[in-house]
């Protein structure tokens, strides 16, 4: 079975060129990838736990965390985070705190709800977009991020 290093993936997701945040003085945006592993506890019960990941195998489920914090003295208005989905990861959905995000299936040119997007097929007809087509996740904050405030966003993926 092939093992895929996620160190490069993590570097791409956390690099400034890969995680686009609209420039706002004092607002920091970082991210982290964790793999979901099934473990058996002392009672013999299986449960999912999140582990920091250095490598993963195809099919491993992932959580991609995006952290933001306004360290500035003023509220950050019209703030946008655009997170490209690394090509080694297939988008599978949003975390509970992030369902208000929009997605792109064309490399970030256009955004919308997944249900509203279409993908052109080789015969030039269109089909409904699917999770596997998602190339970017975008959060456009509807309210200002007040000074000293921050939060966490997330989405799920699977190693291709």
N, C-alpha and C positions, 0 to 999 in steps of 0.2 A: 504494500500500500504506500502510496506517495505521501511524503510529509512536506507541508508547505510552511516556509518560514513567514511568520507574521511580523517579524521585526521590521522588514521593509514596508509592509503594509501599514503598520503602526506609524512609522516615520512619515509615510505619505499622508496619512489622515491627520497627523498632528502638525505637519509642516505648514508654515504660513501660506505657501503657494497652493496647498491642497484644501485647506479649511478657510474659506473666504468669509470674513466678517466685515461688514460695512465699517469703514474707518470711523471710529468714534474715540475721542481722547479718553483714556483711562479705562476702556472696556477691554478685558482680557478674555480670550476664548482658547480653550485647550480641549483635548479629547483623549480617550483611552479605549482600548478594545479589551474585552474580557470574553473568555470562552465559557460556555455552560457545560459543566461536567456533572454526571450522575454519580453520587457517592452513596455508600451504605453507612448509616449511622450506627451507634452502639446498640440500638434496639433492633437492628437488621432492616430498618426501613430505608428505602431509596428516596433520595431527594436531590434536587438540582442545586448546585452551588456555582458561584462565579469565581473564576480563577484568572489571574493575570496570565497572559499567553505569550510565549516566545515562538512556539510552533503549533501547528494544528494540522489535522488531516481533513481531506474533503468530507463534507457532511457535518463537520463540527458546527454547532450553533454558536453564534456570537452576539454580544451586546456591544454596541458602539455608543459610548457616553460622550456627550458634548457639554462642557462646563463653561459658564459665562459669569463674569463678575464685573460690575461697574465700580472700579476703584477711583473714579473721578469725583469731583465735587458737585457736578450737575447731573441731572437726569439725562440718560442717553435716549434720544428720540429716533424714530424711524430706523430702528436697528434691525439688521438682517444677517443671518448666518446661512451660508450655502455650503453644504458638506457633500463633495463628490463621493460617490460610492466607489471604493477601490474595485478594479476589474476582477480581483481574486475573490470578491465577496458578492453574493447574491442577496439583495435586499429582500427581507421577508415580512416587514411590518414595523409599526411604531410602538415605542414604549408608552405606558399609560399617560405619561406627562407630555407627550409629543404629538398626539393625533391631529393637532391643528396645523401641522407642517404641510407643505405642498411638495410634490415630486416632479422630476423631469425625466423624460425618456429619450431626450435628444441632446444630452451633454450639457444641460443647463441653459439652453436657448429659450425654452418656454417651460412654464410651471403650471400645475393644476392638481386637482385631486386625481388619483389613479383612475377612478371611474370615468373621468372626463377626457382622458388622454387616449390617443390612437397611435399605432405603429404601422408604418407602411411595409407591406410584404413585398417579396421579390416580383410578384406579378402586378405591382403598383396599386393593388387594392389595400384597404386598411382593415386592421383588426383592433379589438380592444387591447389596451396596454395591460400587462401583467406585472406582478412583483419582479420577475426576472429582468424586465426591461428598464427598471429604475436605474438612472445614472447619477442623480443628485437628489439630495434632500434639502429643503429650504424652509427656514423659519423666519417670517417677517413679523416682528414683535408688534402686536396691536396697541400696546401701551408703552410709555417710557419705562426704562429700567432705572429706578431711582438710585441715587448715590449710595454706594456701599452694598447694594443689593446684587444678588446673583441667583443662579439656579442651575439645574441639570436637565438636559434633554437627552433622549435616547432613541435609537432604532435598532432593529434586529436584522441579522444577516446569517448566512450560512457560507462556510468555506466551499468554493467551487471545486 
